[in-house]
Amino acid sequence: MNIEQSAYHVPIMLNEVIQLLCKTQSGLFFDGTLGGGGHTRAILDYSMQNFVVATDRDEDAIVHASELLNSSNGRLKIFQSNFKDIEHVLNLEGIDKLDGALLDLGISSHQIDSAERGFSYRFEARLDMRMDRNQELNAHTIVNSYSVQQITDILRIYGEEKFAFKIANKIEKVRQSMPIDTTIQLVDIIRQCIPYHKSNGHPAKKTFQALRIYINTELQGLDKAILDIVARLNKGAIFCVITFHSLEDRIIKNVFKQLSIGCTCDKRIPVCVCGNQPTVSVVSKIIPSKDECIANKRAKSAILRSCIKL
């Protein structure tokens, strides 16, 4: 199958996702992270019987997807919304059940490569990092007004940055004499705080990840969103989730595991008394092939987890 890839964002593990989602059954699918539309396009192309409801927070993604929408022959509905609001979106459309669902978490190539969005430590831009530019909180506000302790906590929790306090303390010292307005200013501060031999990859990677996750509340409510999506799946429907760092992957892994076990009783109790039954069966954990990682370096950290609704 020749599946077109979007220049806006190269979809990760595209063939693997489509083989999982569409081999089981056709029908109505939910793509909660539309991005460049690569996965959605492939779902629509796989069968004329497939329909997709898609959401994305980023207005740029919605605009980009307008061409795909126009060519979908009414088989695609797009909302500028967070996938965590799936209940509201599906209720608006009068949709009860889904035949498959996909979340491609993280940040799109377009967002990283658009310097003015302030996501990348490689380009100079005003600190921003908002996926939804209608929200108020951005990286500039955090870096210039949050306390040393608040910044330290953000970097430790969401970036697992060992030098969190040192970076936060340096930020405080610099901003006393001048505002920290740009990504490159922040990168320069971070470089001064991390010994070269201690850096795994770019020294600013963890700090920028932490700020982005915090600003866009990427982890908050993720577990509930997974439960909400699973509750909307028909029997036999596949749910695929692509993660890009350990924090979000741990959430997906744990929720899938709990749903597959069902029982919530204390392990010390010899017999189940809660009566909860498994609602999914964990299907697979897949990582990108070596060829895909060579062709698209942003695939290297990706993990595809999937489950099937029982």
N, C-alpha and C positions, 0 to 999 in steps of 0.2 A: 504494500500500500504506500503510495507516494503522498506523504502529508506535507503540505506547505508550511514552512516556518516563517514566523513574523519577523520582519526587520526591526520592529519596535522592541520586541523582547523575544529571545530564543527560548521556547518552552523546554523545560527540563524533562528528560525521560519520556518524551512524547509518545513513542510507540509502546512503551511499557504501560503507560497510563491508559491508552486507548484499548490495548489488548485486555486489560483488566476490566475497564468500565463497560465496554461495548460488546465484548464476547458473551457476557452473561445474558443480557437482554437489552432490547431497544426501548425507547420511550422518552420520558421526561427527565432531564438531568439538571443538576444545580452546579454551576461554576461560581464559587464564592469569591474568587480572586481572578477576575477577567484578565487584567494586565493587557498584554498585546493581543489577546484573543487567540493565540496559537492552539491551546487545548480545546477551546470552544469550537473553533473552526474545524478541528479534526473530528470532534464528536458529531458535528452536523454533516461533515463529509462522509462519515462512516456509513450512515444510513439516512435515507430520506424520511424514515420514521422517527428520527431523533429530533427532539426539541430541547432547548436550553434556556433556563432562567439564570442570568448572570448578574453578579454585583461587583462593584469596585468603588473604593473611596476616592480614588484619584480622578479628577475631572479630565485630565489629559488622556487617561485610558478610555474614558467614555467617549471622548471626541474621536480618538483614534479608531475605536470600534464601530463608529457610525457607518463606515463602508461595509463592514461585515454584517451589520444590522440590515443595511439596505439590500444586501444580496442573499439574505437568509430566507426569503419567501415566507415571512411570518413565523419562522421556527425559532426565533430568538427574541427574548425580552431582556433588556438591560436596565438596571437600576443603579444610580449613584448612591451606594449604601454600603455599610459594613456587613460582612457575612454574618457577624454576630447578631444581626437583626433579621435573620432568616425567617423567624416566625411572622414578623410584620410584613415582609416582602411576599411570602407565599400566601398569606391571608389576603393581601391586596389583590392578588391574582386568582383567588379562590382555589388555590392548589392545596390538596390534602397530602398526597404521597408522591415520592420521587423514585425513579428507577436507577438512580446513581448520583453520586456527588463527588466533587473535587475541590480541594483547597491547595493552592500552590503558595505557601506562606513565604514571608520574607519580602524583599524589595525587588522591583523589576529592573532590568538592564536600562530601560529608558530613564527611570528615576535616578539611577546612579550616574548615567552619562549626561544627564541634563545638569550642567554645572550650576545653573541658577537656583536649583532646588536645594543646594547645600547639603546633599547626602554624602558626597564623596570627599575623601581626604586628598584626592589627587588634583582637584580643581579649586581655584580660588573663587569663592562666592560668599555672600552674606550667610551667616549661620541660620539655618531654617529647619530642614528635615521633616516637614509636615507632609504626610501623605494626602490629607485633606486640608487644602490651603484655606478653607473657611474657618478652621479652628484657630483659637488665639495662641495657645501655648506653642512655642518653637524653641529651637536650640539656643538662639540668641538670648532669650529671656532666662533660661536656666543658667547658662554660663555667666551671665552678667548680674544676676540677682539672687540666685539660690545660695544658701549658706555653704560653707566648706563641708559640714557634716552631710547636708542634703546631697551635694554633688558626689561626695565619697560613697554614700549609700547607693546612689544610682549606678555608679561605675562598678561597684563591687557586686551588686545584685544582678544587674542586667548585662554586664560585660565581663564579669569574673576577672576584673582587672586587679592584679596584685599591687600595683602602684597607685591605686585609687586615691589614697589620702595625699600622697605626694603631688599628684596632678591637681587635685582640688585645691591644695594649699598654694600651689604655684599660680593657679588661676586667680585666686584671691589677691595675691601680691601684685600681679600684673594689672588687674582691673582697678586697683586703687589709683593708678596713675593714668590709665586710659581704657576705654571700652574695648572689649574683645569682639570685634564685629565679623570677622571672616573665618572661613574654614582653615586657611593657611596660618593665620595667627594662632588658632587653637592647636594645629599640628605642631607648630614651632614650640609651643609650651610643653606639649606632650613629649616631644623629642628630648627636651632638657631633663625630663623626669625619669626616663627609662634607659638604663644602660644598654648599649648596642647589643651586647652578647646575650641580653635577657629578652630581646624582642623576637617573638615568633611571628614572622611576617612583618607587615607594616606596624610600627609602634602605635599608630593612632587607631588601628582597626577595632580594638575592644572598646575604646572610649566612644567612637562614633556609633558602634553597634548599640552600646548601652543607651546613649542619648536617643537614638532613633526608636528603640523599643519602648523606652519610657514615654517619649512624646506621643507616640501613636498607640499607646496602651495595647501593644501587640499580644502580651501574655494575659492581661486582665480579661477574664471572662472566656478565655479560649476553651477551657474544659467544659463550660456550660454550652458553648456553641457546638462542640462536638456532640454532646448529648442531644441538643435540639435537632441537629441534622440527622443523627441516627434515628431519632423518634419519627422522622418524616419519611424514612426509607421503606419501600415495599420489601416483602420477603424476597431474598435472593439478590437484592440490590448491592452493588459494590460502592464502598466509600474509600477514596484515595486521598491521602494527605502527604504533601511534600514539605519537608522541613529543611532548615539550613543551619541551625545551630542547636547545641545540646539542650538549651533551656526549653525551647518549644517542642523539640523532639521528645523530651522526657515527659511532657504533659500528654502528648498524643499516645505515646507508648503506654503510660499508666492508665489512661482512660480506656483505651482499647482493651487492655488486660482486664480491667475491672468489669467491663461490659461482657467480656467473654467468660468470666468466672460466674458472675451473677450474684452469688452468695456474699453477703456483707457481715456475716456473723464473726464474732471473735474466734480466732483460730484455736483457742483453747477449748472451745465447745465441740465435743465429738460429733454432734449431729446438727445439721442446719435447721434453724428455727425461723429464719427470716422469710424463707420461701421464694426469694428472688431467683429468677431463672436467667441464664445467659441470653443476651439479645443479639450478640454478634459472634462470629468466629473469625479470629485473626487469620488473614490470608497470607500476607507476605511482608517481608522487609527487603527492599531492593535498593542498591546503590548504582550510580551511573557506570557505564562501561568505561574502560580506559580510553577508547576512541572518542567517546562523548566528552570526557574530561579534557582531552587534548584539544578538541574542536571548540569547546566552550569551558573556559577555566572556572566560570561561576557555578559549574555543575559539581565541582569537586567535593563540596561539603554537603551535598543534597542527600536526603534519605527519603525514600518513598515507602510509606506504610499503608496497608489496606486491610479492610475487613469486609465481611459479607453479612448482611442482615439475616438473622435466623427467623 
